[in-house]
Amino acid sequence: MINREIASRLAAGRGRRVTQLADAAARWGGHVPEDPGITELADLLETAAADIPDRPGGPGHTARILLAGAVEDLRAAARLGGLLPAVTLWHLQRAIDQERTAHQQTVPAQRQGHRR
């Protein structure tokens, strides 16, 4: 009974995180398929990172590094598959945290660009 409860909680957590990452990929301009896989989300965020202007010291540079970290975590989660659900969730959450920070880095720069 306990194992089934833990398994269902981990599956629900995975589903929520994948949904959050799909929303994040869409926010970066990615065309997210219906029911995306983790590898597809990694590819979309990798493309988004490549599209960010990379000037050392600029907000884009930091965002690019953070998105690259998120992509690494997504690829690690994809490699694990269903073998270690708790570790997969950790990688997914880390990817979410890095993407959020990357997005926060670009928002001020976007606002400045609109004021000019």
LUMLUMGU-29945 format. One line per 3 residues: their letters; for each residue x, y, z of C-alpha. Coordinates in pm, 1 decimal, padded with zeros to 6 digits. Example, Ala and Ser with C-alpha at 12.3 -4.5 7.8 and 13.67 -1.06 7.14 Angstrom:
residues 2
AS) 01230.0,-00450.0,00780.0  01367.0,-00106.0,00714.0
This chain:
residues 116
MIN) 00000.0,00000.0,00000.0  00275.6,00248.4,00095.1  00478.2,00178.8,-00221.2
REI) 00173.6,00237.6,-00439.9  00104.6,00569.5,-00264.5  00464.5,00684.7,-00306.8
ASR) 00468.7,00579.6,-00671.6  00149.0,00771.2,-00746.3  00279.0,01083.0,-00566.3
LAA) 00605.7,01068.2,-00761.8  00417.4,01023.8,-01090.7  00194.9,01321.7,-01010.8
GRG) 00498.7,01530.4,-00921.2  00665.6,01434.1,-01247.5  00355.3,01529.0,-01443.9
RRV) 00331.6,01869.9,-01273.9  00696.2,01944.2,-01340.1  00676.8,01841.0,-01704.8
TQL) 00374.7,02071.7,-01743.5  00567.5,02357.7,-01581.5  00861.5,02297.6,-01813.2
ADA) 00633.1,02284.6,-02117.0  00489.2,02621.2,-02013.3  00843.3,02753.4,-01971.1
AAR) 00946.5,02631.6,-02316.8  00641.9,02803.9,-02465.8  00730.2,03124.2,-02278.8
WGG) 01072.0,03114.2,-02448.9  00899.1,03086.9,-02786.6  00912.9,02711.0,-02835.0
HVP) 00638.0,02527.4,-03019.0  00553.3,02268.2,-02756.5  00379.2,01955.3,-02883.5
EDP) 00076.5,01820.0,-02703.8  00210.3,01581.4,-02435.1  00583.4,01658.7,-02476.1
GIT) 00858.2,01431.6,-02353.4  01149.3,01544.7,-02140.0  01394.1,01522.6,-02431.6
ELA) 01166.7,01740.3,-02646.8  01155.4,01999.9,-02370.3  01534.4,01990.1,-02340.5
DLL) 01562.5,02049.8,-02716.5  01322.5,02345.6,-02699.2  01506.2,02510.2,-02410.7
ETA) 01839.9,02444.6,-02580.6  01713.3,02628.6,-02889.0  01590.9,02913.5,-02667.6
AAD) 01933.3,02938.0,-02502.9  02103.1,02954.9,-02841.8  01873.6,03243.2,-02942.4
IPD) 01968.0,03461.5,-02643.8  02227.8,03730.0,-02723.8  02545.4,03633.0,-02540.5
RPG) 02737.2,03941.5,-02434.3  02966.6,03868.0,-02136.5  02839.3,04056.3,-01834.7
GPG) 02497.3,04113.6,-01992.3  02170.5,03960.7,-01870.8  02159.6,03733.8,-02173.3
HTA) 02489.3,03572.5,-02078.2  02361.2,03467.0,-01736.3  02026.6,03353.2,-01877.9
RIL) 02205.2,03145.9,-02138.9  02418.6,02973.3,-01875.9  02113.1,02902.8,-01658.8
LAG) 01916.2,02758.9,-01950.1  02213.8,02540.8,-02042.6  02206.4,02407.3,-01685.3
AVE) 01834.4,02341.3,-01714.3  01895.1,02152.0,-02038.7  02161.7,01938.8,-01867.5
DLR) 01919.5,01851.5,-01588.4  01647.1,01764.3,-01838.2  01882.2,01539.3,-02030.7
AAA) 01984.2,01368.1,-01704.5  01616.7,01315.7,-01616.2  01552.4,01174.2,-01963.1
RLG) 01842.5,00930.0,-01928.1  01709.9,00807.8,-01592.5  01363.9,00748.4,-01732.4
GLL) 01160.6,00567.4,-01469.6  01454.0,00398.2,-01297.3  01496.9,00645.2,-01011.0
PAV) 01179.3,00853.5,-00986.8  01292.1,01065.3,-00691.0  01620.8,01154.5,-00861.3
TLW) 01436.0,01230.6,-01184.3  01207.0,01467.1,-00991.8  01511.1,01638.0,-00841.7
HLQ) 01655.3,01699.1,-01189.9  01320.5,01825.7,-01318.4  01281.1,02065.2,-01024.6
RAI) 01636.7,02190.1,-01069.8  01563.6,02256.0,-01437.9  01251.2,02451.5,-01338.6
DQE) 01446.3,02660.1,-01088.6  01719.4,02740.4,-01339.9  01469.5,02831.0,-01611.6
RTA) 01280.6,03063.6,-01376.7  01599.5,03241.4,-01279.1  01699.5,03268.6,-01645.5
HQQ) 01361.2,03416.9,-01729.3  01392.4,03667.8,-01444.4  01732.5,03768.3,-01584.8
TVP) 01581.8,03851.3,-01924.4  01265.6,04028.0,-01811.8  01443.8,04348.3,-01695.6
AQR) 01641.5,04356.7,-02021.5  01320.2,04318.6,-02224.1  01156.7,04603.3,-02032.6
QGH) 01456.1,04829.5,-02097.7  01442.0,04744.0,-02466.3  01074.0,04852.3,-02479.4
RR) 01147.4,05187.0,-02314.3  01403.7,05296.2,-02570.7
